[in-house]
């Protein structure tokens, strides 16, 4: 019997599992102190990719069996700093219900008195309060909050063990990427909604239709469609976006940011020069 709920998740799950295994190999076998530091630097953007698909998992779990999802989430939490059910509470049951009222939004870009936050302040606030805000949302969802508590205990127990084995490698392979990734996730989230009207999902979200961006993020660029139906699987977002595209204002479409332009530039450099034809 297939373990995955959707065939489209095969490649992301395989890559995320392979990346987790690579982290473990570096942790166990890196002897020179510069190796885990270099591994962290090389992994800044790939960990963001893991976080994007971790987001999709929070909406529609990858696996049919609950226990497999919990084990998989333990690996995700050690990669992204986002423990089991943290984003279910903060994002799915918080942000998605309140994003059109940013003063109340768990990822709100306005304060209670209506002041608009800048991206740096927003990033610091959302990162620093992500756990406490999720815990507060959990007052209405005690079963989900209990899962967050157990997931957090599992994650930080494993992290403590990793530090007992090799503090230096644990710091650079696990702790620093966990903090960096959850911070970077908050940073990019700012640009999904900040300074846009809050009438409905069509004008309250930014959209990026760049194919490279959506390949790397699992179609997260189709953000209006995602907010229109948050329980739809990520692979079906392009089709839903096509149905809604005419309703989305032109100013809500943005170009893809880093690292997509860098990837394109690199590909252009690596592409062999075209040889002129004899006629030329």
C-alpha positions in Angstrom: 0.0 0.0 0.0 1.3 3.4 -0.9 2.5 5.5 2.0 2.0 8.9 0.3 -1.3 10.5 -0.1 -0.3 12.2 -3.4 2.1 10.9 -6.0 3.4 14.5 -6.6 5.0 14.3 -3.1 7.4 11.5 -4.1 10.2 13.7 -5.3 10.0 16.4 -2.6 9.9 13.8 0.1 12.8 11.8 -1.4 14.9 15.0 -1.7 14.0 16.2 1.8 14.9 12.8 3.3 18.1 12.7 1.4 19.0 16.2 2.6 18.3 15.2 6.2 20.6 12.2 5.7 23.3 14.4 4.3 23.0 16.7 7.4 23.5 13.6 9.6 26.5 12.5 7.5 28.2 15.9 7.9 27.4 15.9 11.6 28.8 12.4 12.3 31.9 12.5 10.0 33.0 16.1 9.6 36.3 16.5 11.5 37.7 19.8 10.3 35.8 22.6 12.0 35.3 24.6 8.8 33.3 21.7 7.1 30.0 22.2 9.1 30.3 26.0 8.7 30.7 25.6 4.9 27.8 23.1 4.9 25.6 25.6 6.7 26.5 28.4 4.2 25.8 26.1 1.2 22.5 25.1 2.7 20.9 28.5 3.4 18.7 28.5 0.3 18.1 24.7 0.1 16.8 24.9 3.7 14.4 27.5 2.5 13.2 25.1 -0.1 12.7 22.5 2.7 10.7 25.1 4.7 8.4 25.8 1.7 7.5 22.1 1.3 7.3 21.8 5.1 4.6 24.5 4.8 2.7 22.4 2.3 2.9 19.4 4.6 1.3 21.5 7.4 -1.7 22.1 5.1 -1.9 18.6 3.5 0.1 15.9 5.2 2.4 13.9 2.9 1.7 10.5 4.5 -1.4 8.5 5.1 -0.2 7.3 8.5 -0.1 9.7 11.4 3.0 8.2 13.0 5.0 8.5 9.8 4.0 12.2 9.5 5.2 12.7 13.1 8.6 11.0 12.4 9.0 13.0 9.2 8.2 16.2 11.1 10.9 15.5 13.6 13.4 15.6 10.7 11.8 18.8 9.3 12.0 20.5 12.7 15.7 19.8 12.9 16.1 21.4 9.5 13.9 24.4 9.8 13.2 25.1 13.4 9.5 24.6 12.8 8.3 21.8 15.1 5.3 19.6 14.8 2.0 21.6 14.6 3.8 24.9 15.1 2.7 26.1 11.7 -0.6 24.3 11.9 -1.5 26.6 14.9 0.4 29.7 13.9 -0.3 29.5 10.1 -3.2 27.2 9.2 -5.4 28.0 12.2 -4.1 31.5 12.8 -2.8 33.4 9.8 -5.2 31.9 7.2 -8.2 32.9 9.3 -6.9 36.4 10.1 -4.7 37.6 7.2 -7.4 40.0 6.0 -7.2 41.7 9.4 -3.5 42.2 9.8 -3.9 43.8 13.3 -5.1 40.4 14.5 -3.1 38.2 12.2 -0.5 35.9 13.7 1.8 37.0 10.8 0.4 40.5 10.9 2.3 43.3 9.2 0.4 45.9 11.2 0.4 46.5 15.0 -2.9 46.7 17.0 -2.9 50.5 16.6 -2.5 50.2 12.8 1.2 51.0 12.5 2.8 49.3 9.5 5.9 47.3 10.3 9.0 47.3 8.2 10.4 44.1 7.0 13.2 43.9 9.6 11.0 44.7 12.5 8.4 42.2 11.2 11.0 39.5 10.8 12.3 40.0 14.3 8.8 40.1 15.9 7.3 37.1 14.0 10.4 35.0 14.6 10.6 35.8 18.2 6.9 35.3 18.9 6.2 32.4 16.6 6.1 29.8 19.4 4.2 31.9 21.8 1.6 33.0 19.2 1.1 29.4 18.1 0.7 28.3 21.8 -2.0 31.0 22.2 -3.9 29.8 19.2 -3.7 26.4 20.7 -6.0 27.5 23.5 -8.8 26.8 21.1 -7.3 23.6 19.7 -5.9 21.7 22.7 -5.3 18.5 20.8 -3.2 20.3 18.2 -1.4 22.2 20.9 -0.6 18.9 22.7 0.9 17.6 19.5 3.1 20.8 19.3 4.2 20.2 22.9 5.2 16.6 22.2 6.8 17.5 18.9 8.8 20.2 20.6 10.0 17.9 23.4 11.1 15.3 20.9 12.9 17.9 18.8 14.8 19.5 21.6 15.6 16.1 23.3 17.3 15.0 20.0 19.0 18.4 19.7 20.3 18.1 23.3 21.7 14.6 22.4 23.3 15.9 19.3 25.1 18.6 21.4 26.2 16.0 23.8 27.9 14.0 21.0 29.5 16.9 19.1 28.7 20.5 20.2 30.5 22.2 17.3 28.9 20.1 14.6 25.5 20.2 16.3 25.7 24.0 16.4 26.5 24.5 12.7 24.6 21.6 11.2 21.4 21.9 13.2 21.0 24.8 15.6 22.2 27.7 13.4 20.2 26.4 10.3 17.1 26.0 12.5 17.2 29.6 13.7 18.3 30.9 10.3 15.5 29.1 8.4 12.6 30.1 10.6 13.9 33.7 10.5 14.2 33.6 6.7 10.7 32.1 6.5 9.4 35.1 8.5 11.3 37.5 6.2 9.8 36.1 2.9 6.3 35.9 4.5 6.3 39.7 4.9 6.3 40.1 1.1 3.3 37.8 0.7 0.9 40.4 2.2 2.4 43.5 3.5 1.1 46.9 2.3 -1.6 45.3 0.1 -5.4 45.8 0.5 -7.3 43.4 2.7 -10.6 43.0 0.8 -10.2 39.3 -0.1 -7.7 36.7 -1.2 -7.5 38.2 -4.8 -6.0 41.5 -3.7 -4.7 40.7 -0.3 -1.8 38.5 -1.5 1.2 38.8 -3.9 1.5 36.3 -6.7 4.7 35.1 -8.5 4.0 33.1 -11.6 7.7 32.5 -12.4 8.1 28.8 -13.3 11.5 28.5 -11.6 10.2 30.0 -8.4 7.2 27.7 -8.3 9.3 24.7 -9.1 11.5 25.5 -6.0 8.6 26.4 -3.7 5.9 23.9 -4.8 3.8 26.6 -6.5 3.8 28.9 -3.5 3.8 31.8 -5.9 0.1 31.1 -6.6 -0.6 32.7 -3.3 -4.1 34.0 -3.9 -5.2 30.5 -5.0 -3.5 29.1 -1.8 -5.5 31.5 0.4 -8.7 30.9 -1.6 -8.5 27.2 -0.8 -5.8 26.5 1.7 -6.6 22.8 1.9 -5.9 22.1 -1.7 -2.7 20.1 -2.5 0.2 22.2 -3.7 0.4 20.4 -7.1 -3.2 21.6 -7.9 -2.5 25.3 -7.3 -1.6 26.2 -10.9 -5.0 24.9 -12.1 -6.8 26.8 -9.5 -4.8 30.0 -10.2 -5.8 29.8 -13.8 -9.4 29.9 -12.8 -8.8 32.9 -10.6 -6.2 34.9 -12.5 -8.6 37.3 -14.1 -9.8 38.4 -10.7 -6.3 39.2 -9.4 -5.2 42.9 -9.9 -2.0 43.4 -12.0 -0.2 45.1 -9.1 -0.5 41.9 -7.0 1.9 40.1 -9.4 5.6 40.4 -8.5 8.8 39.1 -10.0 10.7 36.3 -8.3 13.5 37.4 -6.0 16.7 35.7 -5.0 17.9 33.1 -5.6 15.9 32.8 -8.8 17.6 35.6 -10.8 21.0 34.2 -9.6 20.1 30.7 -10.9 19.1 32.1 -14.2 22.4 34.1 -14.5 24.4 30.9 -13.6 22.5 28.9 -16.2 23.3 31.5 -18.8 27.0 31.4 -18.0 27.0 27.6 -18.2 25.0 27.4 -21.4 27.4 26.8 -24.4 27.7 29.6 -26.8 25.7 29.2 -30.0 27.8 28.5 -33.0 27.0 30.6 -36.1 25.5 28.8 -39.0 27.4 28.7 -42.3 24.9 31.1 -43.8 25.9 33.7 -41.1 
